[in-house]
Amino acid sequence: MKKCESCGDPMMNLSDFGGQNKENRYCSHCTLSNGTLRPQYEIREKLVLNYMKVKKMERADSERFVDEMMARMPAWQ
């Protein structure tokens, strides 16, 4: 199973891959419709809001978590 090199999400189905291209290193959430990686600030904000909603985290905690997680991702090295 491949994981997105931007956010770490698993990519199992064709629709999970950016641009629906199984060779893409990034998921459909982190890319534009053509498979191009979105700017880091856009992905960060989406992830922060997602963790606030899903994990019920406060914004500051979510930002800290996302910043630490993204710093380990190959796309942001």
C-alpha positions as CSV (number, residue, x, y, z in Angstrom):
1,M,0.0,0.0,0.0
2,K,1.3,3.4,-1.0
3,K,1.1,6.4,1.3
4,C,0.8,10.0,0.2
5,E,4.2,11.7,0.6
6,S,2.5,14.9,1.6
7,C,0.1,13.9,4.3
8,G,0.6,10.2,4.9
9,D,-2.8,9.1,3.9
10,P,-3.1,5.6,2.4
11,M,-3.7,5.4,-1.3
12,M,-5.4,2.1,-2.2
13,N,-7.9,2.9,-5.0
14,L,-7.3,4.7,-8.2
15,S,-9.5,7.6,-6.9
16,D,-7.1,8.0,-3.9
17,F,-4.2,9.0,-6.2
18,G,-3.7,12.6,-7.3
19,G,-5.0,13.0,-10.9
20,Q,-6.1,9.3,-10.7
21,N,-2.6,8.3,-11.6
22,K,-1.2,5.3,-9.7
23,E,2.3,6.7,-10.3
24,N,1.5,9.9,-8.4
25,R,3.3,10.2,-5.0
26,Y,0.5,12.4,-3.6
27,C,-3.2,11.7,-2.8
28,S,-6.2,13.3,-4.3
29,H,-6.7,15.5,-1.2
30,C,-3.2,17.0,-1.6
31,T,-3.4,17.7,-5.3
32,L,-5.3,19.7,-7.9
33,S,-7.5,17.7,-10.3
34,N,-4.6,17.3,-12.7
35,G,-2.4,15.7,-10.0
36,T,-0.2,18.7,-9.2
37,L,0.7,19.1,-5.6
38,R,-1.2,21.9,-3.9
39,P,0.8,24.6,-2.0
40,Q,1.9,23.5,1.5
41,Y,-0.2,26.2,3.3
42,E,-3.4,24.9,1.6
43,I,-2.7,21.3,2.7
44,R,-1.7,22.4,6.2
45,E,-4.9,24.3,6.7
46,K,-7.0,21.3,5.4
47,L,-5.3,19.0,7.7
48,V,-5.6,21.3,10.7
49,L,-9.3,21.7,10.2
50,N,-9.7,17.9,9.7
51,Y,-8.0,17.1,13.0
52,M,-10.0,19.7,14.8
53,K,-13.2,18.1,13.5
54,V,-12.3,14.4,13.6
55,K,-10.1,14.3,16.7
56,K,-11.9,17.2,18.5
57,M,-8.5,19.0,18.9
58,E,-8.1,22.6,19.8
59,R,-6.7,24.7,16.9
60,A,-3.3,25.2,18.6
61,D,-2.9,21.5,19.3
62,S,-4.0,20.6,15.8
63,E,-1.5,23.0,14.3
64,R,1.3,21.6,16.4
65,F,0.4,18.1,15.5
66,V,0.1,18.8,11.8
67,D,3.4,20.8,11.7
68,E,5.2,17.9,13.3
69,M,3.6,15.3,11.0
70,M,4.2,17.4,7.8
71,A,7.9,18.0,8.8
72,R,8.4,14.2,8.4
73,M,6.8,13.9,5.0
74,P,9.1,13.6,2.0
75,A,7.2,16.4,0.1
76,W,8.2,18.9,2.7
77,Q,11.8,18.0,3.5
